Amino acid sequence: MNLDLKELGMDILIDIIAGMLAAAGIYNFALNANFPVAGFSGIAIIMYHLWGVPVGIGTILLNIPVTIFCYKFLGKKFFMKSLKSMFIFSILMDYVAPLFPIYKGSRLLAALCMGVLSGAGFALFFMRGSSTGGQDFISVALKKIKPHLSLGLITFVLDLMTIILGSVLVFRDIDGLIYGIIVTYLMAIVMDRIMYGIDEGKMTLIVTENGERIAEQIDEYSGRGSTILQGRGSYSGQKKDVVMCACNNKQMYVIKKMVHEIDPGAFTIIMESNEVVGEGFKEDVQ
């Protein structure tokens, strides 16, 4: 396998930026705020409070048995990139983040800052096809073993277990438990917004007898093309046009109003679209 030095250099640069954001969120904001954190970082924080083990080293120690167990469930490329990211993240956590001041103010502000910074950092890792190991490895392995389980459910259960464990063993504080849940939820939102939110929009399916006219008006009102599919009512057996169109949030309001004016009896379905790739939207970069 040929080594792409340019891609490797970009991966390392992104790892450093992402690792610094995630490490700052955990070390400089969460560590002193006394609330549990999800994932292996959360378990490493428990080890730090109980036995004084540095968070970065604790993360590596936790990852060793998990890596050995989960290796066969992970793709080689994903595994190798994650291994690199894991060591860079751990080094930044133990040797670079401590060089910056530790926030000692409001726990709520600490939770918000940790959620935004760490969420942004972990999103950058995932966008490069990598991770920091730990719980990500376990989630992927469990998904392979039990394919009927959703990845979201697996991640949520593991996060919740870590937060409860930290609350019981270290913090023993209901407020801390609540902050831990808030941080976990905020990180998920930030990660989704960074990975998908910039290109999010709406998609609509319009079931109508005036497909051609509606498609023309969509183009005139919003400058968006659409696709006309042929459908048939399951009860009446009557043929219908199904107009499919992707657009941004503002354009959807205009389209919905226009459809009602043309065909008040049209059946309109509007769905969230996390990411739209193609002409008029984001170009697909391989």
Buried (B, 14 or more C-beta within 10 A) or exposed (E): EEEEEEEEEEBEEBBBBBBBBBBBBBBBBBBEBBBBBBBBBBBBBBBBBEEEBBBBBBBBBBBEEBBEEBEEBBEEEBBEBBBBBBBBBBBBBBEBBBEEEEBEEEBEEBBBBBBBBBBBBBBBBBEBEBBBBBBBBBBBBBBEEEEEEEEEEBBBEBBBEBBBBBBEBBBEBEEBBBBBBBBBEBBBEBBBBBBBBEBBBBBBBBBBEBBEBBBEBBEEBBEBBBEBEEBEEEEEEEEBBBBBBBBBEEBBEBBBEBBEEBBEEBEBEBEEBEEBEEEEBEEEEE
